[in-house]
Amino acid sequence: MSTPLFKNVCDEQYFSKLYEKYAKDLHDFIYYKYGEHVHPEDKVHEAFIKLWHNCGKVTPDKARSFLFTVINNITLNDLKHQKVVLKHRQTLPKGHTNESPQFLMEEAEYMAKFEAALAKLSEGQRVAFLLNRVEGKRHKEIAEMLNISRKAVEKRIYTALEKLRNDIEGI
């Protein structure tokens, strides 16, 4: 077996020959395996930087294997990192809403006006209105619950609606 010309990869001439020889193969390997979105050119440069930092430990006959292993690991680590970033982008902070602060403020003001207007209604109107609009009960069911006629329930609900419209501005 012949002795290698170079003892280690740290020799600049040998390192540049390695780059010329394997850079395109490494690029194609990553490009075909993972696609353009992983930026294969950058990964090639990172692999050669890692080889340069470890040039004293890597023998010339193991340089090709080292480069392909390193570039694959760099790419896999980058893909894992992208998955973590995507996961954290999708999780919303606690209490996050899509509404603007102005909308939330207007909603709070409206609810205050609505509650004040509800408090102004007579008890019969408020009960009939809430049973109908909040609990979804039908006029007939409300009439049976309150022991009044269906027409009385309708009158209470419609007068409650009329008073609410008058008391709350912007409806």
Helices and strands as residue ranges (DSSP letters): H 12-34, G 36-38, H 40-53, G 60-62, H 63-90, H 101-120, H 123-133, H 139-146, H 150-167
